[in-house]
């Protein structure tokens, strides 16, 4: 659960951390994740590794949409989720798990 403080800012230093989501949980909730992602302009979801997804954010969406999706996905899965834009895939030194991500 994310705790909100005055001004809407969370304080991760005092919040209990959740375990990262695993592939089994992601695949079990794949349809729900795809529908949720669509609400934030995100398509083509892929599982990269524990706790990490890759997706395509529409051109008219920004980092706040990605962050909002992550929070909603955490609520859905009860586990930590990070979404990486597919725009990072052609960056130098990108993590191999992001490149090899498999479709949901």
Secondary structure by P-SEA (a helix, b strand, c coil): ccccccccccccccccccccccaaaaaaaaaaaaaaaaaacccbbbbccccbbbbbbcccccaaaaaaaaaaaaaaccbbbbbbbccccccccccccccccccc
